[in-house]
Amino acid sequence: MQNLITNIPLLPADRPANAPPAFHMLVKPTGATCNLDCAYCFFLAKELLYPGSRFRMADELLENYLRQLVEAHESPEVVIAWQGGEPTLMGLPFFRRSIDYAKRYLRPGQRLVNTIQTNGTLLDDEWAVFFKENEFLVGISIDGPRAMHDTYRTDKGGAPTFDRVMRGLSFLQKHGVEWNALVTLNHSNAEHPLEVYRFLRDECKARFIQFIPIVERLHENGVPFGTAITDRSISAQQYGQFLIEVFEEWVRHDIASVYVQMFDVALANWYGEPSGLCVFSKTCGTALAMEHNGDVYSCDHFVEPAFKLGNIHESHLIELVASDQQVKFGRDKFDTLPRYCRECDVRFACHGACPKDRFINTSDGEPGLNYLCEGYKMFFHHIRPAMEMMVQLLRMNRAPSEVMAMYAARDRQWQERLARTGRNDPCPCGSGKKFKVCHGRKQNTGAVQ
């Protein structure tokens, strides 16, 4: 339904039956335009969808979107999420207007939650003050220490960006802005889990971390084919091992002080609560994307013509979110799982993960298995004992962080066993090897895992 005078879509008189009370919309005010040229960025190529565009969200569209977003929510919180490309290219006045427009349409009892994902290179004091005043959560893309970060995250001229990112981060820290680290796992950093994690924790002082695996399929004429991936991608085994090694560090030292998204989501699934992340939810469909011109797509990873739902100039946002096409997209996440996944003992923790990575076959030839499946199974099987202990503590109204003391006690017992083992005795790890050629040959025997 549209206002016949302004030709702006109006909120339907009857809310669609499939409409969720809340949803997440990643909005790209600059489209795929960015001041960097990260080698693994899947979104830069999306510029080809809009030939001749200036890739700048018009002010009229900005207000129209925020009005529809607020109207579409039947929840106390309305999340406004900006992404790109690089959204800060729009300039600070654009985001000041976004706050004014959104507040204009808020209903009693509603509050804004503002988020932005940025490469951080354009941030300064003025940006940081604005973020702090408006309680933005800022996601900063950083792939680890200098050499690892600069391998793939370069600017348009091929120059490194590490120093500029760290400078941008320093402004956020100076003004007390809430931020999290967005870390892509790729060929450059995948073999260095503890170095990456400790850099983020100790040098960047990150307290919220997201690890995002890079899985790039080889393309021909823009269309992915087969199961081949680029050499920048992480392997399933690397992904699983990376998560395991970081988890072993985190579970001993950092529970309740550093929040790693993957671990929080796993604990929620083990506890039986909604994971809060579409990748590991049974179904999806409530995390959409909107381009700079108002086109709405089913998901940020499916900004393709086949997954375009419509445009908010023509249809109200809630009608697109609740459309039959989008509902089917969300349900397909579960409905298309191969039997191998349905019978998996850790499906509750994974649910087949993101459909974008389901392009390999199961051992019996059924299509639709996630490329990262092996890594997920490694990780979820490994953390099961710790997750079960933490769930038990939660059900007793005790803090999951008590697990750290349990691990410390177990580690002390392990070190005592090693100290009592002779060079030619069987290694106490159960490998069947002599101690001198197993744990005995390592100067640092490490913690039991």
N, C-alpha and C positions, 0 to 999 in steps of 0.2 A: 504494500500500500504506500502511496506517495502523496505528499502535499502538492495539490494541483497548482499552487501559486509558485512555490519554490522548487518543485520537482525533486524534493529530498525524501528518501524513504522514511516512513514513519514506523514506529513500533507497532506490530500487529495488535489488533484489539484482543485477539485470543492468542495467548502464548503457545507456540508449537508444542505438541505433546512430547516430542523428543528433546526439547531444549534442556540442557543442563543448567543448574542454578549458577554455575560459574565455569569459566574456561580460560585457557591461556592463549594469547595471541601475540606472536612475535611480529613486530611491525618494522618494516625496512624503509625508513623515510628517504634514504639515498639509493634504494634498490641494492644492486650488487657493487656499486661504486665504492672504491676503497683507496686509501693512500698507500697501502702496502700491496705486495704481490706475492703472498704466501704460496709456496709451490703446491701445497696440498689442498688449497681452498676450493671446495666444490661449488661455491656460490658465484665466483667471479664470472663464470661462463653464462650465468643467468641474464647478463646484460643483453645477450642475443635474443631474448624473448621480447625485448622492447627497443627495436631499432629506431634510432633518431630521438630517443627520449633524453631529457635533461637530467633525469633521475633526481628530481627534487620534489618532495611532497608539497602540494599547494596548501596554502593556509586554509582555504575553504574545506579541503578534504580533511585536514587536521582536526578542525572543529567538528565536522560531520562524524568522523570516526570516533572521537572521544564521547560525543553525545550518544552514539549508538552503543558504544562499549558499556557505558554506565547504565543505559536503559536495559541492556541485555542481561545485566547481572542481578540475580536475586540472592545476593550474598553480602555480608557486611564489608568485605574487602573487594576492591576492584584493582586488579593488577594491570599496570601499564608497562609493557616490556618493549624496549627499543633494541634493535639489532641492525646488522648490515650484511654486506659491506661494512662501512665505518659510519655509524650514525652521527658522531660528533662533527662530521663534515657539514652538517646542517647549520652549525653555529649555535651558540648559547641562546640567542633571542628566540629561536624556534622552540626550544625546550621550556623557556620561561612562558611562552604562550600556551604550550601544552598543559602546564600546571593550571594556568588561569582558566582555560576552557574546561578542563576536567572538573575543577571545583565548581564551575558554574552549573554543572548538570548533576552533581552529586545529590542524592536524596538523603533525608535524615537517617542517621545510623550507619551511613556508608563512609568508608575511608579509602584513600588512595594508597597503593603500594607501588612505588616507582622503581623500575629496574632498567639497567642499560648494560649491554655487552660491548666492549670497546677494546681496541688494541693499545689504548693508553698513550699513544705517542703525541696526541694533541692536547693533553690535559695540562692545566696550569692552576694557579691559585684561584682564579675566578670560577673555573669549572668546579673545583673542589668545594669552594664555599657554597655554590649553588646546590651541589649534591648533598652536602651536609644539611643545609637549611631545609631541603625538601625530602630528607631521609631516603635518598636513593640507595639501592644496593647496586654496586658497580662490579661487573665481572670483567677481570683483566686477563687477557690472553698472554700467557707466558709459558714456554715449553721447558723451562729448567735453566741451568747455568748458561753462561754466555755462549759457549761453543754449540751446545745443543739447541738453544733457542734460535741462534742465527743461521743454523743449517738451512732451514726452510722459511723462516719468517724474515724476509727482506723487503725493502721498499721497491718502488717502481724502477729504480736505477740499479737494483741488485745490492744495495748497501745494507749492512747489518742494522738491526733495530733494537738490540738488547738495551743499550744505554738510554735510548729514548723511552722505552717502556718502563725501565726502572725509575727514570726521572718522573714520568707521569704518576707512577705508583707512589713516589715520595710525596707528591702533593696530596693525594688521598690520605696517606698516613698522617701528614702534618695537620690536616683539618679533621681527623677522626672520622672519616667516611667509612661506612661499612662496605667491605669488598670481599670478593672471593677470587680464587685463582682458577682459571680455565686452562687446563693443560692437555694438549693433544699428545697422544702416544703414537709415535712414529718410528721409523727406522733409525733415527738419530738418537733418541733417548730411551727406547724400549729396553735396552740391555743394561740400563743404569738406574734401577728403581730407587735404591736408597739414596743415591746422589741427588736425584731429582727431588725426592720427598724431603730430604734434610735441607736442601737449598730453599725450598718453599717454606718449610717450617722455621728454620733457624735464621736464614738471611732475609727472606721476604716477610717473615712473621705472619705468614698466612694461617688463618684459623678455619677457613672453609675452602675446600679443594675439590674440584671436579676433574676426573680423568676421562678423556674423550678419545677412544681408539680411532685412528685413521685407517679406514678401509676404502681404498680407491680402486674401483674396477676399471680395467682397460676399456676404452671406448673406440668406436669406429663411426665417424660421422656423427658424433654426439650421442651415440646409442651404446650402452654397455653390452658386452658380449661375453659369453662363457663365464668361467670362474677365475680367470687370470686377474691379478691385481698389480698395481704399480710397485716399484721397488721402494717407494716411500712408505708403504703401508706396513702395519704391524701384523705379525702372524698370530694365529689363535694361541699357539703355545707361548709365545712371547707375552701376550696379553695376560694370560692366566698366571704366568710366573711373576710378571711385574706386580700384579695385584697381591699375590701371595706374599712376596717379600716386603711390600709396603705394609700389608696387614700385620705381619709379624713384628714390625717395628711399632706400629700404631697400637696394637693390642697390649704391648708391654709398657708403653710410655705415655700415650697421648689420648686415651679415651676421655671424653668430656672436655678436652682442651683443644684438640684439632678435630674438625668434622670433615670426614671424607665422604662425599656423597654416596659412593658405591657401598660403603660399609653401613651407612645409615639406612639406605634403602634395603639392603640385605636383612638388617635387623628387623625392620618393619615387616618384611615378608615372612620372616621366621616367627615373628610375634603374632602374625595374622591380621595386621593392620594394612590399610592401603599404602602402597609404596610411595606414592606422591611423585613418581617419575614414570612417564608413559612407557619408556623403554622396558621396564620390568613390571608393568601392569598387565593384567589378563587381556584387556582390550585397550584401545586408544581412541583418538578422535577428538579429544578436547584440548589439543595443543596444535593450533593452526598457525598460518603465516599470512601476512598481508603485505603486498608490494606497495611501492611509492605512489601508485595511481589508484589504489583502492581495490585491486584484484585480490581475492581471498583464495588460498590454496589449502588443501587438506593438512599439510604438514610442511615444516621448514625443509625437510629432506625430499619433498615431493612437489617442488615448485616447477611443475611441468604442465603442459596444456591439458593432459588427460585428468589432472587432479585439480583443475581450476573449478571453484564452486560458484563463482560469480563476482560481482563488483558491488561495493556498498553504495555506489551512486544509483544503483538500480534496484537492489534488494537490501532490506534491513539485515544487519549483521546476525541477529539471532535466527533469522530464516536460513541463512547460509550454514551456520553452525549446526542447526537442527535438521538440515536437509537429508533426504533419504540417501543421497550420494555420500554424505559425510558419515552418517550413521553406519552405512555398510562398510565404509573405509575402516572405521574403528572396530567393528565386529570381526572383520576379516583377519585381524591380528590373531585371534584365537581360532576362528573357523578354518583357517588355511594351515594350521599346524600339522606337520606330518605325524604319523603314528609314533615314530621314534621319539618325538618331543612329548606327545601326550602320555607316553608310558615312562617318561624320565622321572627319576626319584627327586630331582631338584627343579622340576618344572615350576613349582610354586614360587621359587626364588627368581626365575628367569622369564617364564612365559614366552620362550622363543625369542626374546629380546627384539630389537628393532627390525621391522619388516624390510627396511632398505638393505639389510645385510643377509637376507635369506635367499641366497643364490647358489647354494651348493646342494648336492643330493645326499640323502642318508646312505648308509652302507647297503641297503637293499634297493637303492635306486629311486626312492621317492624324493621328488623335488621339494624345496622350501625349507631346507635346513640352514640355520644361521652359520655364516662363515666363521664366526667366533665361538661356535658351540664348544669345541674342545677346551678352549680357554675358560669359558664360563664353568664347565663341569669341573675342571681342575680347581678353580677358585672356590666354588660353592662346596665341593666335597671337603676341601682343606679347612674351611672356616666353620664347618658344621659343629664341631665340639665347642668352640668358643661361642658361637651363636646360641647354642642350646643352654650354655651356662648363663649367658646374659639374659636370655628369655626367662630362665628360672629365677634369676635375681629380680627382674622386673615384676614377676608374678608374686614375689615375696615383698614387694614395695621397697626393694633395695636398689642401690645404684649399680648399673652395669660396669662402672669403672672398678668395682671390687675385683673384677677378673684380672686386673693388672697384678694384684697381690698374689693371686693364685698362680699366675704365670711366673712371677718372681720366685715363688717357693719351688715350683717345678724346675726352673732353671738352676737353682742352687743344688737341688738333688742331682741333676744331670751333671753338673760340674764335679760334684763329689764322686759320682760313678766314674767319670773320666779319670779323675786323680787316682783312683784305686785300680785302674786297668793297666796290666802290663803290656809291653810292646807287642808281644806275640800272642796275647789273649784275643779271643773274638771281640770285635768292636761292639760295645753295648748298644749301638744304634740298631743292631739286628741285620746289618747288611750281609753277614756271613764272611766278611773279610777280616783279616787280622787288623788289630788296632793300629799298628804302625803304618799300614797302607790305607787307612780310612781316616777317622777323625784324629788319630794320633799324629798324622803327618802335617796337620794344620797348626800353625802357630796360634791362631785364634780359633778355638773350638766352637765358639759361638753358642747360641741358645738352642735348646732342643726345639724341633719343629714337627 
